[in-house]
Amino acid sequence: MKKNEKTYDILALGELLLKLSAPVNERLTRGNIFQKQVGGAEFNVIAGSSILGLHTGIISKIPAHDIGTIVRHEASSLGVSDEFLINDTSKEARLGIYYYENGAYPRKPNVIYDRLYSSINSLNIQDIPDKIYRSTKCFHTSGITLALCENVRNTAVEMIKRFKKNGALISFDVNFRANLWTGAQAKSCIEEILPYVDIFFCSEDTARLTFLKKGNAKEIMKSFTKDYPISVVASTQRIVHSPKSHTFGSIVYNAQTDTYYQEDPYRNIDVIDRIGSGDAYISGALYGLLSSDMDCKKAMEFGNAAASIKNTIPGDLLCTSFREISQIIEEHQSSGPQSEMNR
């Protein structure tokens, strides 16, 4: 590899999980069938970016048995490199699991995690080959990874510093989960890494609850760039009319030009499965930024379209194509008549 040549557009660090879902709108407490899928916040992001055309890879630690093989096959099928998936050969090796039950008004969707002591918790900086830090244009991770345990947190923070030192853009999604850590813990840890972050994803509600920010959405977004050398801040905006009907949009702020980008949201989306739609947004946004000269308008357009279509697809992963996303963006921006069917 030449000095300035990067093999990957995005590498991401995160836990891979096995998702077991009750069929359609069945209850977890009833029925005898689960559908299995592979998911995980960072994996969802880079899988979506891969579908749109970026070269991506996942960094994690997985069991060296058949359940780990499921993960490798899923990554391969989506064009995500498994070069930096580390095998856990210990007797305690396990892949985290989460159980999912869909919702229907007034019943909310339900998620139950079984991820304690999974293989990624033993990931150390010594497990990561040095060549990785010179191999990518962008490194992405999230607050979920930082919250897993102290060992993973220390490893992730050190990786962020090493990627930054080698010229990679650092992308970070707050992705706060109250069942993993408190708001105060999240604030303290994330503020440690924000001086290294270039692209920052944080919703308005999370900014208020976790970082105790005041003001309107745009003022909150700008405040992060005043406190830290962040170049781009993206904040999603979702209105939940019911479990089956959402409105989705976002604001993207370019600190270099002091410019906000926003469009009319996607209204009354027919929601099939909202899990992973926030990750799909980041997939589209990162595609927009990395496939251009950090074009925030393109990031907003691709992020909004990717998130909106993911809401209509079962499972955690974005299942689409660059052509379909481009068509959705074009139709969303058009005021003329539209065909109700592709044929």
SEVODREN-986098 format. One line per field, with one value per residue (C-alpha): residue number from 1; residue in three letters; chain; x, y, z. Coordinates in Angstrom, 1 decimal, decimal comma. Layout:
seq: (NUM|...) $
type: (ala|...) $
mol: (A|...) $
u: (X|...) $
v: (Y|...) $
w: (Z|...) $
//
This chain:
seq: (1|2|3|4|5|6|7|8|9|10|11|12|13|14|15|16|17|18|19|20|21|22|23|24|25|26|27|28|29|30|31|32|33|34|35|36|37|38|39|40|41|42|43|44|45|46|47|48|49|50|51|52|53|54|55|56|57|58|59|60|61|62|63|64|65|66|67|68|69|70|71|72|73|74|75|76|77|78|79|80|81|82|83|84|85|86|87|88|89|90|91|92|93|94|95|96|97|98|99|100|101|102|103|104|105|106|107|108|109|110|111|112|113|114|115|116|117|118|119|120|121|122|123|124|125|126|127|128|129|130|131|132|133|134|135|136|137|138|139|140|141|142|143|144|145|146|147|148|149|150|151|152|153|154|155|156|157|158|159|160|161|162|163|164|165|166|167|168|169|170|171|172|173|174|175|176|177|178|179|180|181|182|183|184|185|186|187|188|189|190|191|192|193|194|195|196|197|198|199|200|201|202|203|204|205|206|207|208|209|210|211|212|213|214|215|216|217|218|219|220|221|222|223|224|225|226|227|228|229|230|231|232|233|234|235|236|237|238|239|240|241|242|243|244|245|246|247|248|249|250|251|252|253|254|255|256|257|258|259|260|261|262|263|264|265|266|267|268|269|270|271|272|273|274|275|276|277|278|279|280|281|282|283|284|285|286|287|288|289|290|291|292|293|294|295|296|297|298|299|300|301|302|303|304|305|306|307|308|309|310|311|312|313|314|315|316|317|318|319|320|321|322|323|324|325|326|327|328|329|330|331|332|333|334|335|336|337|338|339|340|341|342|343) $
type: (met|lys|lys|asn|glu|lys|thr|tyr|asp|ile|leu|ala|leu|gly|glu|leu|leu|leu|lys|leu|ser|ala|pro|val|asn|glu|arg|leu|thr|arg|gly|asn|ile|phe|gln|lys|gln|val|gly|gly|ala|glu|phe|asn|val|ile|ala|gly|ser|ser|ile|leu|gly|leu|his|thr|gly|ile|ile|ser|lys|ile|pro|ala|his|asp|ile|gly|thr|ile|val|arg|his|glu|ala|ser|ser|leu|gly|val|ser|asp|glu|phe|leu|ile|asn|asp|thr|ser|lys|glu|ala|arg|leu|gly|ile|tyr|tyr|tyr|glu|asn|gly|ala|tyr|pro|arg|lys|pro|asn|val|ile|tyr|asp|arg|leu|tyr|ser|ser|ile|asn|ser|leu|asn|ile|gln|asp|ile|pro|asp|lys|ile|tyr|arg|ser|thr|lys|cys|phe|his|thr|ser|gly|ile|thr|leu|ala|leu|cys|glu|asn|val|arg|asn|thr|ala|val|glu|met|ile|lys|arg|phe|lys|lys|asn|gly|ala|leu|ile|ser|phe|asp|val|asn|phe|arg|ala|asn|leu|trp|thr|gly|ala|gln|ala|lys|ser|cys|ile|glu|glu|ile|leu|pro|tyr|val|asp|ile|phe|phe|cys|ser|glu|asp|thr|ala|arg|leu|thr|phe|leu|lys|lys|gly|asn|ala|lys|glu|ile|met|lys|ser|phe|thr|lys|asp|tyr|pro|ile|ser|val|val|ala|ser|thr|gln|arg|ile|val|his|ser|pro|lys|ser|his|thr|phe|gly|ser|ile|val|tyr|asn|ala|gln|thr|asp|thr|tyr|tyr|gln|glu|asp|pro|tyr|arg|asn|ile|asp|val|ile|asp|arg|ile|gly|ser|gly|asp|ala|tyr|ile|ser|gly|ala|leu|tyr|gly|leu|leu|ser|ser|asp|met|asp|cys|lys|lys|ala|met|glu|phe|gly|asn|ala|ala|ala|ser|ile|lys|asn|thr|ile|pro|gly|asp|leu|leu|cys|thr|ser|phe|arg|glu|ile|ser|gln|ile|ile|glu|glu|his|gln|ser|ser|gly|pro|gln|ser|glu|met|asn|arg) $
mol: (A|A|A|A|A|A|A|A|A|A|A|A|A|A|A|A|A|A|A|A|A|A|A|A|A|A|A|A|A|A|A|A|A|A|A|A|A|A|A|A|A|A|A|A|A|A|A|A|A|A|A|A|A|A|A|A|A|A|A|A|A|A|A|A|A|A|A|A|A|A|A|A|A|A|A|A|A|A|A|A|A|A|A|A|A|A|A|A|A|A|A|A|A|A|A|A|A|A|A|A|A|A|A|A|A|A|A|A|A|A|A|A|A|A|A|A|A|A|A|A|A|A|A|A|A|A|A|A|A|A|A|A|A|A|A|A|A|A|A|A|A|A|A|A|A|A|A|A|A|A|A|A|A|A|A|A|A|A|A|A|A|A|A|A|A|A|A|A|A|A|A|A|A|A|A|A|A|A|A|A|A|A|A|A|A|A|A|A|A|A|A|A|A|A|A|A|A|A|A|A|A|A|A|A|A|A|A|A|A|A|A|A|A|A|A|A|A|A|A|A|A|A|A|A|A|A|A|A|A|A|A|A|A|A|A|A|A|A|A|A|A|A|A|A|A|A|A|A|A|A|A|A|A|A|A|A|A|A|A|A|A|A|A|A|A|A|A|A|A|A|A|A|A|A|A|A|A|A|A|A|A|A|A|A|A|A|A|A|A|A|A|A|A|A|A|A|A|A|A|A|A|A|A|A|A|A|A|A|A|A|A|A|A|A|A|A|A|A|A|A|A|A|A|A|A|A|A|A|A|A|A|A|A|A|A|A|A|A|A|A|A|A|A) $
u: (0,0|1,4|1,9|-1,2|-3,4|-6,2|-7,7|-11,0|-13,4|-14,8|-13,8|-16,0|-15,6|-18,6|-20,3|-22,0|-25,2|-27,6|-31,1|-33,9|-37,3|-40,9|-42,7|-44,7|-46,6|-46,4|-45,4|-42,1|-44,0|-46,0|-45,2|-42,3|-40,4|-37,6|-36,1|-32,4|-30,4|-27,1|-27,0|-25,2|-25,1|-21,8|-22,2|-25,6|-23,9|-21,1|-23,3|-25,5|-22,6|-21,2|-24,5|-24,3|-20,8|-18,2|-15,5|-16,0|-14,8|-15,9|-13,6|-14,8|-14,2|-16,5|-16,6|-14,4|-17,3|-20,4|-22,2|-19,2|-19,3|-22,9|-21,5|-18,7|-21,1|-23,4|-20,6|-19,4|-22,8|-23,1|-19,6|-18,2|-14,7|-14,0|-10,3|-10,3|-12,8|-10,9|-11,6|-12,3|-11,0|-11,7|-14,2|-16,2|-16,6|-20,1|-22,0|-24,4|-28,1|-31,1|-34,8|-37,2|-41,0|-42,7|-45,2|-48,7|-50,5|-50,9|-48,3|-44,7|-41,9|-40,0|-36,2|-34,6|-30,7|-28,6|-25,1|-23,2|-19,7|-19,8|-16,5|-16,0|-15,6|-12,2|-11,0|-7,6|-5,5|-2,9|-5,4|-5,5|-2,8|-0,9|-1,5|-5,2|-4,6|-3,1|-5,7|-8,9|-10,2|-12,7|-13,1|-16,6|-17,8|-20,6|-21,5|-22,9|-19,4|-17,9|-20,6|-20,0|-17,3|-14,2|-11,8|-13,7|-14,0|-10,2|-9,5|-11,9|-10,5|-7,0|-8,0|-9,6|-6,4|-4,3|-6,6|-6,7|-2,9|-2,7|-5,0|-8,4|-11,6|-13,3|-17,1|-19,0|-22,6|-23,7|-26,4|-27,1|-28,5|-29,8|-29,6|-25,8|-24,7|-26,0|-26,2|-23,4|-21,1|-21,8|-21,1|-17,8|-16,5|-17,7|-16,3|-12,9|-13,0|-14,8|-11,5|-10,7|-14,1|-14,7|-18,2|-20,6|-24,1|-26,3|-30,1|-31,6|-33,1|-29,9|-28,0|-30,4|-30,6|-26,9|-24,9|-27,4|-27,5|-29,9|-31,4|-33,0|-31,7|-29,5|-28,0|-27,2|-25,5|-23,4|-22,4|-20,6|-18,4|-17,6|-16,4|-14,6|-12,9|-15,8|-16,4|-19,9|-22,8|-25,9|-29,1|-32,0|-35,6|-38,4|-42,0|-43,8|-47,5|-47,9|-45,7|-46,7|-46,5|-43,5|-42,2|-38,4|-35,9|-32,6|-30,4|-26,7|-24,4|-21,1|-18,9|-16,4|-18,9|-21,4|-24,2|-27,2|-28,8|-32,4|-35,2|-38,8|-39,0|-40,4|-43,9|-46,2|-43,7|-45,3|-43,2|-42,5|-39,5|-37,8|-34,8|-31,7|-33,2|-30,9|-27,9|-29,2|-29,3|-25,6|-24,9|-26,4|-24,8|-21,3|-21,8|-22,7|-19,7|-17,1|-18,1|-17,8|-15,7|-17,6|-20,8|-23,3|-26,3|-25,6|-25,1|-28,5|-30,3|-28,8|-29,2|-32,8|-33,7|-31,8|-33,4|-36,9|-36,6|-35,1|-38,3|-40,2|-37,9|-37,9|-34,6|-31,8|-30,0|-30,7|-31,7|-31,7|-29,4|-27,8|-30,3|-33,3|-32,0|-31,3|-34,8|-36,4|-34,4|-35,4|-39,1|-39,0|-37,6|-40,1|-43,4|-44,7|-46,8|-45,2|-45,9|-47,3|-45,4|-42,0|-42,7) $
v: (0,0|3,4|6,0|8,1|5,2|4,1|0,6|1,4|4,3|3,4|1,0|0,7|-0,7|-2,3|-5,4|-7,8|-9,3|-12,1|-10,8|-13,2|-11,8|-13,0|-13,4|-10,4|-9,0|-12,1|-11,8|-13,0|-14,8|-16,8|-18,9|-21,2|-19,6|-16,9|-15,4|-14,9|-12,0|-10,3|-6,7|-4,2|-0,4|0,1|-3,0|-1,6|1,7|0,3|-2,4|0,5|2,5|-0,6|-1,0|2,6|2,0|2,6|0,1|-0,8|-3,2|-4,2|-4,4|-6,7|-9,9|-12,9|-16,6|-19,0|-21,4|-21,7|-18,7|-16,6|-18,0|-16,7|-13,2|-13,6|-14,9|-12,0|-9,4|-11,0|-11,0|-7,3|-6,4|-5,7|-6,9|-9,3|-8,7|-7,2|-9,6|-11,3|-14,8|-15,6|-19,1|-19,2|-21,6|-18,6|-17,2|-16,0|-13,7|-11,3|-11,8|-9,6|-10,5|-8,2|-7,9|-5,6|-3,1|-2,0|0,9|1,2|-1,6|-0,4|-2,5|-4,5|-5,3|-7,7|-7,9|-10,9|-9,6|-9,7|-11,2|-11,5|-11,9|-8,2|-7,4|-9,1|-7,0|-5,4|-2,9|-5,6|-7,6|-4,9|-5,0|-1,7|-1,6|-0,9|2,8|3,7|1,8|3,9|7,4|7,3|5,5|5,2|4,0|4,9|5,4|1,9|0,5|2,9|1,8|-2,0|-2,2|-0,4|-2,6|-2,0|1,7|2,0|0,1|2,3|5,5|4,5|3,4|6,8|8,5|6,3|6,6|10,4|10,5|8,6|11,1|9,3|11,3|10,3|9,7|9,3|8,6|9,3|6,5|6,7|3,6|4,0|0,2|0,4|3,5|6,7|10,1|11,4|8,5|9,0|12,7|12,3|9,6|11,2|14,6|12,9|11,9|14,9|16,7|14,0|13,8|15,3|14,1|14,0|12,5|13,5|14,0|17,0|15,0|13,2|16,5|17,9|14,8|13,6|16,8|19,1|21,5|24,4|26,3|25,2|22,4|24,6|26,4|23,1|21,7|24,8|24,8|21,4|23,0|26,0|23,7|21,1|21,1|19,2|19,9|18,4|17,9|15,9|15,7|13,5|14,6|12,0|12,4|9,2|9,5|5,8|2,7|2,4|6,0|8,3|11,5|11,7|14,5|15,9|19,0|18,9|21,7|22,6|24,4|25,4|27,5|28,1|26,7|24,5|22,1|21,0|19,8|19,0|15,7|12,4|12,4|9,6|6,8|3,4|1,8|-1,9|-2,0|1,2|-0,7|0,3|3,4|5,7|3,6|3,8|7,6|7,5|5,2|7,6|10,7|9,2|8,1|11,6|13,1|10,6|10,3|14,0|16,8|16,7|17,9|18,4|18,8|15,5|13,9|15,2|14,0|10,5|10,2|11,2|8,9|5,9|6,2|6,6|3,6|1,5|2,1|0,2|-2,9|-5,7|-6,4|-4,1|-3,7|-1,3|-3,3|-1,0|0,2|3,4|3,6|3,2|5,8|8,3|7,8|8,4|11,6|12,8|12,1|13,6|16,9|16,8|18,7|17,1|13,9|10,6|7,0|4,8|1,8|0,9|-0,8) $
w: (0,0|-1,0|1,7|0,8|-0,5|1,7|1,2|2,9|2,8|6,3|9,0|12,0|15,5|17,2|18,6|16,3|17,6|16,6|16,4|17,1|16,1|16,7|13,4|12,1|15,2|17,3|21,0|22,4|25,1|22,6|19,5|18,8|15,9|15,8|12,7|13,0|11,6|12,2|13,4|15,5|15,3|13,6|11,3|10,2|9,3|7,2|5,5|4,3|3,1|1,3|-0,5|-1,7|-3,1|-0,4|0,5|4,2|6,9|10,4|13,4|16,2|18,1|17,4|18,4|16,4|15,9|13,7|15,2|14,3|10,8|10,4|11,0|8,5|5,8|6,4|6,2|3,0|1,4|2,0|0,7|4,2|4,7|7,6|7,5|11,0|12,5|15,3|16,3|20,0|20,5|24,3|25,8|27,0|23,4|22,7|20,4|22,0|21,3|21,3|21,0|19,1|19,2|16,7|17,9|16,8|18,5|21,4|22,0|21,6|20,0|22,6|22,8|25,3|25,3|26,2|25,5|28,8|28,6|24,8|22,9|22,1|25,8|25,7|22,7|23,5|21,6|21,1|19,1|16,4|13,7|13,4|9,6|10,2|11,3|7,9|5,8|5,9|5,1|7,9|11,2|12,8|16,2|18,6|22,3|22,4|21,9|24,5|27,0|26,8|29,4|30,6|28,6|25,3|26,1|26,7|23,4|21,4|22,7|21,9|18,4|17,9|18,8|16,5|13,5|14,0|14,1|10,8|9,1|9,2|9,7|12,9|12,8|16,0|16,8|20,4|20,2|23,9|25,6|29,1|29,7|29,2|31,1|32,7|31,0|33,3|32,4|28,7|28,9|30,7|28,4|25,1|26,0|26,2|22,6|21,1|20,5|17,9|16,2|12,7|12,0|14,9|15,0|17,9|18,1|19,8|22,6|23,3|23,4|26,0|28,2|28,0|27,4|29,2|26,2|26,0|23,1|19,8|17,6|15,5|18,5|20,1|17,0|16,6|20,3|19,8|17,1|19,4|22,2|20,0|16,5|14,9|11,2|10,6|13,0|12,0|14,0|13,0|13,7|14,0|14,8|15,8|14,9|15,8|15,7|12,0|10,9|11,3|9,8|9,4|8,6|9,7|10,0|9,0|10,0|8,3|10,8|8,1|6,3|9,2|7,0|8,0|5,5|5,9|3,6|3,9|5,9|4,6|6,0|7,1|6,4|6,4|9,2|9,0|11,3|12,7|14,2|12,3|10,6|12,6|11,5|7,9|8,2|9,1|6,2|3,7|5,4|5,4|1,8|0,9|2,7|1,7|-2,0|-2,4|-0,9|2,4|0,7|3,6|1,4|-0,3|3,2|4,3|1,1|1,2|5,0|5,0|2,1|3,5|6,9|5,4|3,2|6,0|8,1|5,4|5,5|8,1|9,9|11,1|7,7|4,9|1,8|-1,2|-4,0|-5,1|-7,9|-5,7|-3,2|-6,0|-7,4|-4,0|-3,5|-7,0|-6,3|-2,9|-4,4|-7,3|-7,2|-10,4|-10,9|-9,8|-10,8|-8,0|-9,3|-10,8|-14,1) $
//
